[in-house]
Amino acid sequence: MKTYFESYEQYKRQGNSMKTTTITAKQLLPALIAHMERMDRQFTLHINGQLPMPIDSLIKEAFDQCHLEQPFYTQHCEKRSYKYRQLTKNRIKVEFTLRYRMARQEEKWIVDEIQAILKKRIHPVMSTLQKILIVHDYIARTYSYERHTEGSPFAVYTFMNEKHGVCMAYALLFEKMMEVLEIPCYYVIGKAAGEGTEGHAWNMVKIDDHWYHVDVTWNDIGSIPGKEVRYRYFLVADEKMRHDHEWNEDHYPICSSEKFEAFHRLYDGCLVNTSLYYSHPGNGHLYETNFSDYPFQAKQKFPVKIQFCFYINGLVYFRNDSHNGYLYQLDLDAEELTQLSAEKVIRIYETETTLEVLYADQTTRSIQKSISADIVSQNSLIVETAENRLEVLLDTFGDGWVASVEQQADRLPIVFKSADGIELNIDDHYKQLTVDLYINRGLHIQMTSNRKNVEFKQPAQLKMPIALIPGLEQQLSKQNALEYFADEQFIYIQLYKSVTIQLKK
């Protein structure tokens, strides 16, 4: 990536923020981003030093590139104006006035809504590919392209409320969801064939050190519930994307991998664990591709033509075009097909709670989504174990783990678990309990009930893989403050309350 300006991350590492008013020319871009992230409407910056170009050109260049970082905020900035005054030969005062497409309360609603949507669909143990595919399909199936909206069609708030918007809203929602999932992602501005002189927006995502294009807008085909979703522009390399898209390639990473070419001819898939079930683009038969094994292999599941493929309640539902377009279900474990109707299916679509089936005679059947043993509550995946103990999955965020649980009736002992081997067993009974663990020059463990720190009558037992925080055992042996023991792989600590274990040099 080539740019004159400092990155926002570098700017913050140097201790700068929106309170910083005196900057260099290279810091103009991150300084603007800092203010737009706060949705500041008026602010002043003093630019010191020799400028690489005229001040108007410098400001235009900064605004043109501000979408490269924090696009959810910078692209919601609708209008930008400024005036400046030369104070000395090497110091210019610039006063900015900005206007935004969303209010602060709308931003909070969007973030909360995104968190709720992802908690229902994403488990931390899923692969990066699975998470990206689920977000892509959710956006493409839920929202439709439409310029004529009551609110701004460019704003994510309008998009999520009215279920309509334009490419900017698609790409900003996708980027924000990737940010919440901690998946590296860019918001890309460019042009696309058929769009005339207007610009177009899409995304780039990173999987296993390789970058790929994702254009959810162009993969969304149709405007009614149950519309088809294609994958032609899902995880695409630069070479293929250049056929009908243009972008400033100096501003974005290179997308050279063609690993996911197998996706690009597919329509209307449904994801089951690591396998995608779909209608084969050649013969229309039900096929399966397991994306945990590379190179990917397409395998015929059943020699029946299908359309509208969905997975709920442990079963795959689809229209069987080899048998009069009737509704069928597939039990993947037993590998059994079952006919569910004797009337042709016109459309199948999914809601938050049901699978809706519309028949040719205009009747509708609702298949209720069952509430399984796994339920999502707050940030956690909860399972009642055979030992009459709630098992709660800790969400992983970088060097942190967090989970929250509520129990309505019987209050059971709890075990919090992470995919990388952390276990926290709590025998005391709580109606509500939140656990937050993170590593930052040591181990920090905060346990609260209704936002108040808890103290256990019976000690909680923390099991931590030694590899996650080398030096922890040595520090505990110096402090003599906590009871613990260790084996070759894990360290076991008794806890009565929230603690911080600093690693000292």
Buried (B, 14 or more C-beta within 10 A) or exposed (E): EEBBBBBBEEBBEEEBBBEBEEBBBBBBBBBBBBBBBEBBEEBEBEBBEEBEEEBEEBBEBBBEBBBBBBBBBBBBBEEBEBEBEEEEEEEBBBEBEBEBBBEEEBBEBBBEBBEEBBBEBBBBEBBBBBBBBBBBBBBBBBBBBBEEBEBBBBBBBBBBBBBBBBBBBBBBBBBBBBBBBEBBBBBBBBBBEEEEEEBBBBBBBBBEEBBBBBBBBBBBBEEEBBBBBBBBBBBBBBEBBEEBBEBBBEBBBEBEBBBBEBBBBBBBBBBBEBBBBBBBEEEBBBBBBBBEEEEBEBEEBBEBBBBBBBBBEEBBBBBBBBEEBBBBBBEBEEEEBEEBBEBBBBBBBBEEEBBBBBBEEEEEBEBEBEEEEEEBBBBBBBBBEEEEBBBBBBBBBEEBBBBBBBBEEEBBBBBBBBBBBBBBBBBBEBEBBBBBBBBEEBBBBBBBEEEEEBEBEEBBBBBBBBEBBEEBBEBBEEEEEBEBEBEEEBBBBBBBEBBEBEBEE
